[in-house]
Amino acid sequence: MSPRPLPFDPIVRAAELWAERIGEPTTMAAVTSIMRVQQVLQSAVDTALRPHGLTFARYEALVLLTFAKRGSLPMRVMGDRLQLHPTSVTNIVDRLEGDGLVKRTPHPTDRRTTLAEITELGRERMTAATAAVTAVDFGLRGLTDRQTAQLTELLAKVRKAAGDFTD
């Protein structure tokens, strides 16, 4: 976030200039708004997670593991669910394991598969970090619950059109 608020909305101003010089500004303004909101959200989440020694990617991994029935998942499945490249999953698990929040265990029936399993310390850290990010609403302020649900639905349409998922 900027140190002090601007006395005008720079995206509205950019849209006016875009309309004068380039053409229809609706899509540009929407995308620029999304990119700026992403920065605002990232800053709020990073600030909330920093005291817990977590990044958002590591936090997501811990949450995913707590959602798993046994508290563990194959790293390949983690990559699929988090929509990350296997190298990124390995890096995340390496960092979490180094902090004692996750441990690698062999799969009970598939010797080729390694499981990432959340530790008790990982569960405690995830719980504390969740309290921190929810206390700031993940940085998403200024909307009603209904508007937040509508936003999620609208963004899901964009994600689906981009091939993020099928239903």
N, C-alpha and C positions, 0 to 999 in steps of 0.2 A: 504494500500500500504506500501511497505517497505520504510524505510527512504532514502535509496539510491539504485539505480538500481544495480543489479548484473552484473558482466562483462561477463556473459554467460546466456543462457536460461536454467534454472534448469529442465524444463520439457523435453527438448531435451536430456539433460544429463541423466535424469531418464529413458527416453525411451531407450537410449543406454544400460544402465545397465540392464534394464528389458529384452531387447533382448538377452543380454549375459547370463543372469541367469534364466530367467523364460520363455520367448517365445515372440511371436508376440506382439509388443508394441502399435500398431495403436490405438486400442480402449482405452487402459489405457492412452495414451498421449492425446487423444481427451477429455476424461472425466476429466482428471486432468486439462487440459486447460480450460474447461468450468467452473470447480469449481473455478479456480483462477480468471477467468474473472468475475465470479459472485461476488467474494470478491472485485475486483476493482470497479465494477459497484455499489455495495452496499455502499462502502466507499464514492464514488462520490455523490451518491444520498443522503445518510445520511448527508454528509457535506452541501449539498445545502439546504436540508429541515430543518436542525437543527435550523437555525435562525428564522424559521417560526413556531417553536414549533410542528413540525409534524414528524412522522415516515412515512416510505413508505406505510405501511398498512393503516394508517389514511389518508394519501394523496390519495391513491387509492379509499378509500371510498368516500372522498369528490368529486373526479373526477366522480365517478360512479353516485353520486347524482346529479351532475350538468348535466350529460347526460340524466337523467330521465326527461320526459316531464313536470312533475309537481314539480320537485326538491325533490321528495320523493319516497321512495320505501319501501315495506315490508322488515323487517329485514331478513326474510327467503330468499327472492329474492336476497338481498345483499350477503348473504352467498353463494348462488348458483353462482352468477356472479363473485364473488371474489374467489370462490373455497375455502371457509373457513368453519370451524366447527361453528355451532351456538354460542358456548361459545366465540369463538374469535370475532365474529361479535358483540356480546353483549359488550365485553370488549372495542372494537374499538369505538362503539357508545357511551359507557359510557364516555370514555376519550374526544371524540369530543363534547359531550353534556356538560361535565364539563368545557370545554373551550369556550362554547357558539357558537360553529361552527355548531352544529346540534341540533335539538330538536325532541323529540318523540311526535307523535300525534296519536290519535286513527284512525283506518281505517274507512272511512265514511260508509261502508256497511258490514264490517265483524268485529264484536266486539272482536273476538279472535286474531286479527292481529294488531300489532303496526307498525306504519310507522316511519322511520327515515327521517327527512326533513332537508335539508341544510338551514342555516340561511343566512342572508345578510353578516354577518361577515364571515361565512364559505365560501361564494362565493369569498369574497375579499381575504381571506387567500389562497384559492385554486388558484386564479389568480396570486397572488404574488409568491406562491410556484412553480407554473408551469413556470413562467418566470425564476426562479432560476434553476430548473432542466433542462430546455431546453437550458439555457445559457451554461451548461456544457455537453450538448448532452446526458444527463442521464449517463454520464461517458463513453459512447461508442464512442471512438475516434479511428482514424487510418483506418477507412473503408470508401469507397465511398458510395454514396446513393444506388447504385446498389448492392454492396456487403452487405450492411446492409439489403436490401430486401431479398437477397439470404440467408443470415444467418437466418432471420426470417422464411423463407420457410423451411429451413433444420431443424430448431429446432421444427417447427410445426409438421414435420413428426415424430420426436422422441416423442413429446407430444401425438400425436394421437396414435402411437403404444403403448404407456403406458396407453391408455384409458382416457386421459385427456378430449377428446371431440370426437364427431362423426360429419360427414357432410353428 
